Amino acid sequence: MKSMIIPSLLVKSQRELDYSSKRLQNVTKAIHLDIADGKFAPNKVLQFKFKLDQHFEYSAHLMILNPLPWIKKNLSKINLFIPHVETIDNLSSYVQFMKKNQKKIAFAILPETKISIIKEYLKAADYILVLTVHPGFYGSKYLPKELKKIPQIKKVNPKIKIIVDGGMNPKTINSAKRAGSDYFISGSYTTKAKDPKKAIKSLMDAIRK
């Protein structure tokens, strides 16, 4: 399967969202949106009525409590919703709702969350996002030990696709690839770069080494 670098946006206004999206045109086909409510993660981002540039497909990392109302509200805007397993009260009900709406099942897990206690989520999911930082801000400390979760996850569900999010740069991304990651979220390294296209290319070159 072809690896993919997906730039992530952590924005607080429509103006910031428009500016960042414009910089990524002709650079990527996919954008990863970070959403935080200031409760689940210690930051508030994308907490406004937003409009999305239709040039892209979108995934949304939902660092929010009670994510289902947000998902229902934005069902037609987002291609892949990634709530945290720590926020889903009724797994079977959530999976049924997503399948009814022809959406893939994806979950994120906090660094503190052990694989042994979320096996039922892994078996139900198409994608798992492994956080290699504590969530909420650009430039958080990279936690390489979290990569050990990837083979544990694939042992439970060999068909699952792994997304690694946090601290991805040319020095770290190859270890994430070797651990078994399929997709790589890159925040400030790509979206804050003077040349986002060049930054993404440098990450792809690092994966291929």
Backbone bond lengths (Angstrom), bond angles and torsions (degrees), N, CA, C in turn:
res aa  C-N    CA-C-N  psi(-1)  N-CA   C-N-CA  omega(-1)  CA-C   N-CA-C  phi
1 M - - - 1.460 - - 1.525 110.35 -
2 K 1.306 116.88 138.81 1.459 122.02 -178.83 1.521 111.05 -72.68
3 S 1.330 116.27 129.90 1.465 121.13 176.13 1.523 109.23 -70.63
4 M 1.336 114.86 156.11 1.461 119.15 -178.36 1.516 110.56 -143.01
5 I 1.324 116.79 132.66 1.457 123.09 174.19 1.522 107.58 -96.55
6 I 1.321 117.32 125.48 1.462 121.26 -178.94 1.526 109.10 -119.51
7 P 1.327 117.99 113.26 1.461 120.52 177.86 1.530 110.74 -66.27
8 S 1.328 115.63 142.25 1.465 119.24 178.74 1.521 110.40 -112.90
9 L 1.324 115.15 146.73 1.457 121.80 179.18 1.526 110.17 -116.26
10 L 1.312 114.98 130.86 1.448 123.19 177.07 1.527 106.02 -123.28
11 V 1.342 115.85 95.82 1.471 120.39 -169.04 1.529 111.28 -127.23
12 K 1.332 114.91 157.35 1.462 120.55 -177.27 1.526 113.57 -120.77
13 S 1.342 117.36 2.94 1.463 120.15 179.42 1.522 109.70 -153.73
14 Q 1.344 116.29 160.08 1.459 120.57 177.06 1.521 110.44 -64.25
15 R 1.310 116.48 -36.46 1.464 120.65 178.78 1.529 111.24 -60.54
16 E 1.324 115.97 -43.74 1.466 120.86 178.57 1.527 111.00 -66.70
17 L 1.336 116.61 -39.30 1.460 121.74 178.42 1.527 110.74 -63.98
18 D 1.333 117.13 -44.95 1.463 121.41 179.63 1.525 111.24 -62.86
19 Y 1.333 116.47 -43.84 1.462 121.26 -179.03 1.535 110.73 -62.79
20 S 1.322 116.33 -47.03 1.469 120.52 -178.25 1.524 111.37 -66.82
21 S 1.326 116.94 -39.57 1.471 120.84 179.30 1.520 110.66 -64.68
22 K 1.325 117.19 -42.20 1.457 121.34 -179.87 1.528 111.51 -60.72
23 R 1.335 116.67 -37.68 1.467 120.99 179.48 1.527 112.22 -67.38
24 L 1.341 116.44 -21.38 1.456 120.51 -177.22 1.530 113.32 -97.70
25 Q 1.337 117.82 -1.81 1.460 120.20 176.15 1.525 109.55 -64.25
26 N 1.329 115.63 139.02 1.465 122.99 -177.23 1.529 112.59 65.11
27 V 1.327 116.65 13.89 1.469 122.16 177.80 1.518 110.71 -113.85
28 T 1.335 116.56 -40.48 1.453 122.25 -177.07 1.520 109.95 -146.21
29 K 1.319 116.15 155.95 1.462 121.04 175.72 1.526 111.53 -98.37
30 A 1.341 115.82 -10.69 1.463 120.11 -175.28 1.523 110.97 -131.58
31 I 1.323 115.97 142.77 1.456 123.00 176.02 1.528 108.79 -129.32
32 H 1.318 114.73 139.48 1.458 123.23 178.67 1.522 108.22 -104.54
33 L 1.317 117.25 120.58 1.457 122.13 -178.82 1.528 110.66 -99.35
34 D 1.325 116.24 130.13 1.461 120.97 173.27 1.519 109.00 -95.73
35 I 1.328 115.51 128.42 1.458 121.97 178.60 1.524 107.51 -123.18
36 A 1.331 116.92 123.22 1.461 120.69 179.94 1.522 109.74 -136.29
37 D 1.343 115.28 139.17 1.464 120.41 -173.62 1.522 114.20 -101.42
38 G 1.344 117.08 3.03 1.457 119.90 -178.15 1.515 113.53 79.11
39 K 1.324 117.29 -0.34 1.469 122.12 -179.56 1.532 110.33 -112.61
40 F 1.327 115.73 -56.58 1.463 118.88 177.73 1.522 110.65 -70.81
41 A 1.326 116.49 -39.51 1.471 123.07 175.59 1.528 108.04 -124.13
42 P 1.346 117.93 146.94 1.468 121.01 -172.92 1.525 113.99 -80.45
43 N 1.326 116.10 53.18 1.456 121.20 177.20 1.524 107.46 -160.92
44 K 1.320 117.58 156.96 1.463 121.68 175.30 1.519 108.50 -119.53
45 V 1.337 115.79 112.12 1.462 120.46 178.80 1.518 109.94 -136.32
46 L 1.324 114.72 146.78 1.458 124.72 -176.67 1.533 111.56 54.17
47 Q 1.324 114.83 41.92 1.466 121.24 178.09 1.528 109.96 -102.04
48 F 1.341 114.68 52.98 1.459 120.71 178.15 1.523 108.40 -148.05
49 K 1.314 117.22 165.29 1.462 121.17 178.89 1.520 108.10 -76.11
50 F 1.306 116.13 104.05 1.464 120.93 -168.78 1.531 113.15 -103.65
51 K 1.334 114.27 154.49 1.456 122.71 172.26 1.527 107.74 -118.47
52 L 1.338 115.89 136.85 1.458 120.23 -175.79 1.523 111.75 -107.22
53 D 1.309 115.00 143.03 1.460 123.23 174.32 1.531 108.62 -68.01
54 Q 1.310 117.38 124.06 1.466 121.69 -174.15 1.533 113.82 -78.56
55 H 1.331 117.68 4.27 1.458 120.13 176.28 1.541 112.22 -72.53
56 F 1.338 117.13 -14.37 1.465 121.28 -169.63 1.525 112.59 -120.91
57 E 1.346 114.35 160.58 1.455 121.72 163.09 1.524 106.63 -97.40
58 Y 1.347 116.47 150.40 1.453 119.77 -172.65 1.524 112.82 -127.06
59 S 1.328 114.30 137.54 1.459 121.26 163.92 1.521 106.74 -111.41
60 A 1.321 117.26 152.98 1.464 121.30 -177.59 1.518 110.01 -132.61
61 H 1.321 115.94 117.78 1.460 122.89 176.77 1.529 107.36 -88.89
62 L 1.327 115.84 109.74 1.459 121.72 -171.39 1.521 110.91 -95.07
63 M 1.328 115.49 91.89 1.466 121.65 176.67 1.524 107.95 -90.46
64 I 1.346 114.54 61.15 1.461 121.24 -174.69 1.521 109.82 -138.78
65 L 1.324 115.31 151.88 1.462 120.41 173.00 1.526 108.83 -78.05
66 N 1.317 116.83 146.11 1.463 122.25 178.52 1.537 111.48 53.24
67 P 1.320 118.98 66.19 1.471 122.12 -173.52 1.525 115.82 -73.05
68 L 1.326 118.71 -18.78 1.458 120.00 -172.70 1.531 113.99 -60.21
69 P 1.343 120.94 -42.70 1.471 119.30 176.69 1.526 112.43 -58.97
70 W 1.331 117.63 -38.68 1.468 121.23 178.31 1.525 110.00 -64.49
71 I 1.321 116.27 -41.91 1.463 120.87 179.20 1.525 110.78 -62.69
72 K 1.308 116.84 -46.54 1.468 121.13 -179.69 1.533 110.81 -61.01
73 K 1.315 116.15 -40.42 1.464 121.40 -179.17 1.516 112.53 -66.18
74 N 1.338 116.79 -32.49 1.464 121.43 -173.80 1.530 112.96 -115.09
75 L 1.313 115.95 23.97 1.457 121.35 -173.54 1.525 113.19 -56.85
76 S 1.311 117.50 -37.70 1.462 120.85 -176.47 1.534 113.02 -85.23
77 K 1.331 117.19 -12.96 1.465 121.00 -176.35 1.526 113.54 -88.87
78 I 1.338 115.86 -31.45 1.463 121.56 -169.01 1.524 110.44 -111.75
79 N 1.329 116.19 136.44 1.462 120.83 178.84 1.525 112.69 -81.88
80 L 1.341 116.24 -41.58 1.466 120.52 -177.57 1.530 109.68 -133.66
81 F 1.334 115.43 118.06 1.459 121.42 177.19 1.525 109.32 -94.90
82 I 1.353 116.10 134.26 1.464 119.89 -178.24 1.525 109.68 -127.79
83 P 1.340 117.43 80.33 1.463 119.70 174.90 1.532 110.03 -78.07
84 H 1.311 116.23 167.81 1.463 120.33 177.61 1.521 110.38 -86.31
85 V 1.333 115.73 138.52 1.472 119.47 176.42 1.524 110.21 -57.78
86 E 1.322 116.36 -28.92 1.464 120.91 -177.69 1.532 112.06 -68.07
87 T 1.340 117.56 -11.79 1.471 121.09 -176.83 1.528 113.28 -110.60
88 I 1.333 117.50 -1.77 1.472 120.79 -177.87 1.526 109.43 -95.11
89 D 1.331 116.74 114.25 1.465 120.86 -178.23 1.526 112.55 -80.90
90 N 1.325 116.36 -39.68 1.463 120.36 -175.94 1.522 108.60 -124.39
91 L 1.310 116.34 97.79 1.458 121.47 -174.55 1.521 112.03 -62.57
92 S 1.330 117.66 -48.69 1.463 120.71 -175.60 1.527 111.24 -62.51
93 S 1.325 116.99 -39.76 1.463 121.25 178.78 1.525 110.87 -65.39
94 Y 1.340 116.44 -41.11 1.462 120.73 179.51 1.528 111.00 -65.23
95 V 1.305 116.59 -46.58 1.471 121.14 -179.53 1.521 110.35 -61.85
96 Q 1.325 117.10 -42.37 1.466 121.62 179.29 1.527 110.82 -61.41
97 F 1.333 116.56 -43.08 1.460 121.10 179.90 1.523 110.90 -62.64
98 M 1.330 117.14 -45.96 1.461 121.03 -177.96 1.527 111.56 -65.62
99 K 1.315 116.81 -41.76 1.465 120.27 179.02 1.529 110.99 -65.91
100 K 1.322 116.08 -38.26 1.467 120.72 178.06 1.524 110.30 -60.02
101 N 1.333 116.20 -33.51 1.464 121.57 -179.36 1.525 112.43 -97.05
102 Q 1.338 115.12 15.21 1.466 122.84 174.48 1.536 112.53 56.38
103 K 1.334 114.99 43.16 1.452 121.86 177.19 1.536 110.11 -112.56
104 K 1.328 116.22 143.48 1.450 121.02 174.73 1.533 109.63 -68.92
105 I 1.335 114.92 154.57 1.456 120.90 -179.21 1.524 109.28 -97.19
106 A 1.321 115.95 122.59 1.464 120.79 179.77 1.524 109.56 -138.62
107 F 1.326 115.61 144.64 1.458 121.19 176.66 1.521 109.85 -136.44
108 A 1.320 115.51 151.31 1.463 122.27 170.53 1.520 108.73 -107.46
109 I 1.340 115.14 153.26 1.468 119.88 177.00 1.524 109.95 -129.60
110 L 1.318 115.14 137.55 1.456 121.44 177.32 1.530 111.05 -71.02
111 P 1.331 117.96 156.10 1.464 119.93 176.15 1.528 113.08 -55.53
112 E 1.335 116.79 -31.63 1.475 120.06 -177.62 1.529 113.34 -77.32
113 T 1.321 117.48 -14.66 1.465 121.49 -173.97 1.532 111.34 -80.78
114 K 1.318 116.14 126.61 1.461 121.51 -179.32 1.528 110.52 -88.03
115 I 1.311 114.96 141.47 1.471 121.03 -179.09 1.526 111.18 -62.03
116 S 1.313 116.32 -34.14 1.470 120.67 -175.49 1.527 113.30 -60.70
117 I 1.335 117.61 -24.38 1.471 119.41 -176.23 1.530 113.43 -99.55
118 I 1.351 117.34 2.10 1.474 118.96 -178.14 1.534 112.44 -126.27
119 K 1.332 116.72 27.78 1.468 120.07 -176.54 1.517 112.79 -58.45
120 E 1.326 117.51 -38.40 1.463 119.80 -178.33 1.527 111.14 -64.25
121 Y 1.336 116.68 -32.89 1.465 120.42 177.36 1.527 110.58 -68.84
122 L 1.317 115.88 -39.14 1.462 120.14 -178.22 1.517 111.21 -65.60
123 K 1.309 116.99 -38.42 1.456 121.35 -179.40 1.528 111.94 -69.48
124 A 1.335 116.72 -26.87 1.465 121.04 -178.02 1.516 113.10 -88.80
125 A 1.342 116.91 -14.23 1.470 120.51 -168.11 1.525 114.02 -94.79
126 D 1.345 114.44 149.99 1.467 122.09 169.73 1.524 110.39 -91.06
127 Y 1.335 115.87 -30.99 1.469 122.21 -178.54 1.529 109.69 -136.80
128 I 1.336 115.68 145.30 1.457 121.79 169.12 1.519 108.22 -128.30
129 L 1.338 115.94 129.82 1.451 121.62 175.07 1.519 108.75 -97.09
130 V 1.319 115.66 117.19 1.463 122.19 178.48 1.525 108.30 -96.26
131 L 1.311 116.51 117.81 1.461 120.82 178.39 1.527 110.10 -82.64
132 T 1.321 115.57 126.03 1.462 120.43 176.26 1.532 110.18 -108.71
133 V 1.320 115.33 21.80 1.470 123.95 170.52 1.530 106.74 -146.66
134 H 1.332 116.62 164.87 1.459 118.88 167.65 1.530 107.24 -78.20
135 P 1.327 118.36 135.65 1.467 121.34 -167.72 1.520 114.49 -76.17
136 G 1.359 113.93 156.31 1.453 120.19 169.17 1.510 116.28 126.64
137 F 1.342 116.72 -27.96 1.464 118.96 -174.55 1.525 111.26 -139.09
138 Y 1.351 115.80 152.39 1.452 120.74 168.46 1.529 109.32 -65.67
139 G 1.329 115.86 147.32 1.461 120.43 170.75 1.515 115.33 75.33
140 S 1.339 117.79 18.73 1.463 119.87 177.39 1.527 110.40 -67.39
141 K 1.320 116.56 157.98 1.464 121.61 -176.27 1.525 111.38 -61.03
142 Y 1.328 115.78 129.89 1.468 122.38 -179.76 1.525 110.20 -72.82
143 L 1.332 115.75 135.11 1.461 122.71 -176.82 1.529 109.79 -119.08
144 P 1.343 118.19 82.59 1.468 121.06 -174.20 1.524 114.38 -62.38
145 K 1.327 117.99 -24.31 1.465 120.43 -179.37 1.520 112.25 -61.88
146 E 1.347 116.72 -23.51 1.468 119.93 -179.20 1.528 112.37 -66.36
147 L 1.330 117.38 -19.20 1.465 120.73 178.47 1.532 111.83 -64.36
148 K 1.322 116.87 -22.03 1.473 120.66 178.21 1.522 111.75 -63.54
149 K 1.335 116.19 -19.75 1.467 119.76 179.73 1.531 112.19 -71.02
150 I 1.322 116.45 -25.22 1.472 119.46 -173.01 1.524 112.44 -61.56
151 P 1.357 120.09 -52.69 1.472 118.24 177.30 1.523 113.01 -63.94
152 Q 1.334 117.24 -29.45 1.468 120.07 176.63 1.526 110.43 -64.53
153 I 1.332 115.42 -41.61 1.470 120.54 179.18 1.525 110.90 -65.24
154 K 1.321 116.14 -45.89 1.472 120.11 -176.95 1.525 112.02 -70.21
155 K 1.313 116.68 -21.50 1.466 119.59 174.80 1.526 110.25 -68.95
156 V 1.336 116.31 -36.49 1.473 121.70 178.07 1.521 110.59 -74.23
157 N 1.349 116.46 -42.63 1.466 121.76 -178.16 1.527 109.04 -138.87
158 P 1.339 117.71 91.94 1.468 121.09 -176.69 1.531 114.27 -62.18
159 K 1.328 117.91 -20.81 1.467 121.08 -177.33 1.531 113.12 -85.22
160 I 1.320 116.72 -10.84 1.460 120.44 -173.69 1.527 111.05 -68.70
161 K 1.330 116.34 147.44 1.464 121.98 175.56 1.531 108.46 -101.20
162 I 1.322 115.67 134.32 1.459 120.93 -176.33 1.528 110.58 -103.77
163 I 1.318 114.92 131.47 1.461 123.13 174.34 1.525 107.14 -111.72
164 V 1.321 117.25 124.53 1.461 120.25 175.36 1.527 108.92 -102.44
165 D 1.321 115.88 132.71 1.462 121.33 -175.09 1.529 109.49 -132.90
166 G 1.348 115.46 115.74 1.453 119.32 173.73 1.517 113.85 127.81
167 G 1.323 116.00 120.72 1.455 120.71 173.90 1.513 115.70 71.69
168 M 1.337 117.65 20.53 1.457 119.66 -178.06 1.528 111.06 -79.39
169 N 1.315 115.88 121.87 1.460 123.72 175.08 1.529 107.29 -150.03
170 P 1.325 119.99 175.95 1.466 120.33 -176.09 1.532 114.62 -58.75
171 K 1.325 117.66 -22.02 1.467 120.57 -179.58 1.525 112.94 -84.97
172 T 1.340 116.67 -24.11 1.466 120.07 -174.73 1.523 114.48 -107.45
173 I 1.318 117.57 -24.08 1.465 120.04 -168.27 1.529 113.09 -68.48
174 N 1.324 117.12 -30.94 1.463 118.91 -178.74 1.523 111.89 -66.71
175 S 1.327 116.89 -35.58 1.467 119.81 177.72 1.523 110.77 -67.11
176 A 1.336 116.60 -34.09 1.467 120.21 176.00 1.523 110.73 -67.40
177 K 1.320 116.76 -38.78 1.461 121.41 176.69 1.528 110.90 -63.64
178 R 1.322 116.66 -45.85 1.466 120.77 -179.33 1.524 111.44 -64.43
179 A 1.318 116.60 -30.15 1.469 120.30 179.37 1.517 112.12 -72.54
180 G 1.354 116.92 -17.43 1.459 120.11 176.39 1.514 115.81 118.58
181 S 1.337 117.20 11.61 1.463 119.49 179.43 1.525 111.40 -70.51
182 D 1.330 115.74 145.11 1.468 122.04 179.24 1.527 111.92 -101.65
183 Y 1.341 116.08 -37.40 1.458 121.54 -179.35 1.527 109.55 -127.60
184 F 1.336 115.50 153.22 1.458 120.54 -174.94 1.531 109.63 -132.17
185 I 1.330 115.74 120.43 1.458 120.85 176.61 1.530 108.46 -89.32
186 S 1.318 115.73 130.66 1.460 120.10 178.72 1.515 109.70 -127.03
187 G 1.327 116.13 121.30 1.452 120.93 -178.55 1.509 112.85 -91.89
188 S 1.318 116.01 -102.24 1.463 120.58 -172.25 1.528 113.19 -62.13
189 Y 1.342 117.99 -29.01 1.472 119.41 -178.31 1.528 111.40 -61.22
190 T 1.325 116.60 -34.85 1.468 119.78 -179.91 1.519 112.54 -99.76
191 T 1.331 117.01 -49.06 1.466 119.32 -171.26 1.529 113.20 -75.75
192 K 1.313 117.15 -21.48 1.466 120.60 177.07 1.532 112.39 -99.07
193 A 1.329 116.74 -1.03 1.466 120.77 -178.52 1.531 111.14 -70.40
194 K 1.326 116.26 151.97 1.464 120.26 175.00 1.520 109.92 -62.79
195 D 1.332 116.20 -34.48 1.460 122.14 179.99 1.529 108.51 -130.77
196 P 1.351 118.67 90.28 1.464 121.63 -177.90 1.529 113.32 -56.56
197 K 1.337 117.12 -37.46 1.465 120.41 -179.62 1.531 111.01 -63.08
198 K 1.300 116.51 -42.61 1.462 121.74 178.20 1.530 110.80 -65.71
199 A 1.328 116.69 -38.79 1.464 121.31 178.99 1.528 111.08 -64.03
200 I 1.339 116.95 -43.70 1.464 120.55 178.14 1.524 110.55 -64.01
201 K 1.323 117.20 -40.66 1.465 120.84 178.05 1.528 111.43 -61.40
202 S 1.332 116.85 -39.28 1.463 119.56 179.49 1.525 111.64 -64.85
203 L 1.337 116.53 -33.80 1.466 120.43 176.37 1.523 111.10 -69.66
204 M 1.328 117.14 -43.21 1.462 120.61 177.50 1.526 111.22 -62.81
205 D 1.323 117.09 -40.24 1.461 120.42 177.36 1.530 111.17 -62.33
206 A 1.329 116.86 -38.21 1.465 121.18 179.14 1.527 111.48 -66.37
207 I 1.337 116.39 -36.74 1.477 120.33 178.48 1.532 110.17 -64.66
208 R 1.315 116.42 -38.57 1.468 121.37 -173.68 1.527 112.82 -75.98
209 K 1.327 117.94 -14.42 1.473 120.50 -178.21 1.522 110.32 -68.83
